[in-house]
Amino acid sequence: MALSSTTNLTPAMKQYVEIKEKYPDCILLYRMGDFYELFFEDAVKVAPVLEITLTSRNKGKKDSVPLCGFPHHAAAAYITRLIENGYKVAVCDQVEDPRKAKGIVKREVVRIITPGLILDEENLRAGENNYLACLHEKNNLLGLAFLDVSPGEFQIAEYDGQEELLAAMAALECKELVMAEGPSGNAMIKRLTVQWPALLINRRPENYFSPEQARAVLEQKFPAADLAGIYEHPAVMAAAGAVLRYVEETQKIYPAHINEIRWHAADNYLVVDETARRNLELFATIQDNSRAGSLFAMINETLTPMGARMLRWWLGYPLADTKKITARLAAVADIKENHLSRSNLRKFLSRIYDLERLAGRVALGVANPRDLNALKLSLIAVPDLKSLLMELSAPSLLAIARALDEMPEVAGLIAAAIAEDPPPGILEGGFIRSGYDEELDSLKSISHDAKKWIASLEAGEREKTGINSLKIGFNSVFGYYIEVTKANAALVPDSYVRKQTLVNAERYINQELKEFEQTVLSAEEKIRAREQELFLALRAEIGRYISGIQKNSRLVAELDSLTALAEVAEKNNYSCPAINDDDTIMIKDGRHPVVELAAKKEGFVPNDTLLNMAADKLLIITGPNMAGKSTYIRQVALIVLMAQMGGFVPAAQAQIGIVDRIFTRIGASDNLARGQSTFMVEMIEMADILRKATPRSLIILDEVGRGTSTFDGLSIAWAVAEYIHDFQGRGVRTLFATHYHQLTDLIATNSGVKNYNIAVKEWGERIIFLRKIMEGGTSRSYGIEVARIAGVPQDVVKRAKEILRNLEKGEFDEIGMPRIARGLNARKNNNPQLNLFVEEEDEVISELRNIDITSMTPLDALNLLSELKKKL
Ligand code: ADP
């Protein structure tokens, strides 16, 4: 039913409709007494999501309205469920005391909760950011602004292509996006929704993104120094202005703790693109996308939520600056070596709550007494951290120590005002310490003394009436009463007024008790009001210290991350890598940090690595399936990554010449579904990698060429390897794992190629995996043996061996090249991607096409053949 078509509504429903019309894209939670009610389409839409019954107001009548609802005290859980299902929620509360209201109670939307703007602890993953982003296009540039409102982190970036933008957005895992209305954004939105079906996208009119308005807003909120570079980037400015406007629109308050604006990735980072992140399982496993089993889960020994967020950032954006990495490593080493300091640091770190989000909650006016208490407890640990750090020697640790601000006044203010174990809400009171406020104390003493007073009244009345069983009690509906059993009813004096009749007793009130009730109840109401007043004043006072709290939070986060890296290093027996600007990567006894832990029982076999831009540029790693090729090449990438994030590495020794980008490509056939040929996909991906690769990059290729037939696949793998080796005359450092042992022939013609194989031992017809990497190629793939181990039926294994023998006889020519691979190139010659690799062959083929055999002598033919062969 359309809202506007509803006539004859009750006043409450009229008010509902009026409010709902202002928030058409939100689910409106409409407070009625102790319930939040949902009506009309909202109710119909979400009742199944919330698993609550859909009924109707005025059931069966003409003007019946669909309705569902839930008690207000359970709101948090229902709101979470709505947000998780991609809804925006507008919370509409009663904003005046119903008892004092004339006519209908005034209601207002007090807050809008959206997937990108969540403030409750229970709805946020503690160690992760929750980003709201805004995207705007101007002059073919894409401006991105994103913020995590809870800790108040605000960043901006600009991209000149969709791919870079999408990669950045994938890394941020944005939950919600604001974009301009209009057809120009439609194509982008289509891409975004394909990639992230759960992303909530809000469209706003173009004027929402006006750069002039943005400029005004930004200048009002941020220091000039932060804004210096932004004016030349109108797309970025528009996005930044709009995202702030959206926050203000939904939160109804401008969050004072968002007081800093940073360019995203302005520092020199090691770029790990989205595919590499996934393939290396940095934050989630490939198999089931679970967080457990990822590298981050393994190294996350942080003790504070902001520490976890920072460590996550470090892993997602490792450094590419030798000096900075070395400084981090020195701090990690210092903490690792000083066992006692480390365990003490960890003890105090574990007492610190999410300072960043607490500061945010104070700024947004939603911090409750428990939050302030958590803030106090956190700040109390700061002086201890400071003095522990002073005992250490790494310069960056001493810098943290100096910068940490003890803020005794903040902890003092809270300690004086807030009771030890306060309730979370501020409405019920009971959280202000006695002795903090005289007025409150005297109000409290009235209510405290009530017990004594009642006892004496009770004794007096018993004596007066002679009824020994007379009792004075209280219940929330009838208030105070004097209870007399029915048997004694005759003794009740006339001054008692009957209030309630029970089965065996009567309840009364008299003048004296009535007056007392007035005083007590009004005292209690005054206590609540006074406590609230005091609390709000305290919160406002604490608000003045927000930037100091935020600074402390960042320092604690950094210390926590460094300590976590030290802890991981100690636990897993890692060593400190040497970082330099050479092009050599040398690893002795390297291990895969995650597989190593899983393989504890059998033991993980460590392996060495040497890569450089000379003779060890392209390592071809062969070995049968299951030998450990993927594990090996990933371990090299992970060791580089861990070293550059400033951590120790799973190796006996490592020397890392800084890498600027890590790329990975895993041969797979999943793109086939999209209708592109495997060859096309792999070539496009390779071209894309090499467009961005530099002589400082590292490429990890795993089974490229797999998802197709043997010869196609082998040809692809071969072409790719050659292409990388000679790319722009210098090539890129690459580890190439393949089960095409024919690739080892590349060494004959390419000076930067080294062959390695993962050793297996033959035992009769069986093989044993030794997991040891050795120089040289393998000649056999042992695929059939692997099939046998995997439990493929005997008959199949036998037949496979037969087929293999047949194939081996005719598969390759005398120089070890696959005969059909060349044919493939010729066949696909009209494919533009192929031109990247096969120009000479194209020429030969076209010459062949043009030959008129009938007019040639046998000698001519032989000469031509020899010429053509030379051209190859
Ligand atoms: P491939 O890529 O050659 O098919 P994988 O790298 O997937 O092989 O390795 C197969 C399994 O072997 C892994 O799941 C892992 O458990 C084990 N493995 C790999 N390398 C090692 C090693 N160095 N030491 C111990 N076990 C290993």
Residues whose N, C-alpha, C, O or C-beta is under 5 A from the ligand:
A	BS01	ADP	A599 G603 F604 V605 P624 N625 M626 A627 G628 K629 S630 T631 Y632 R771
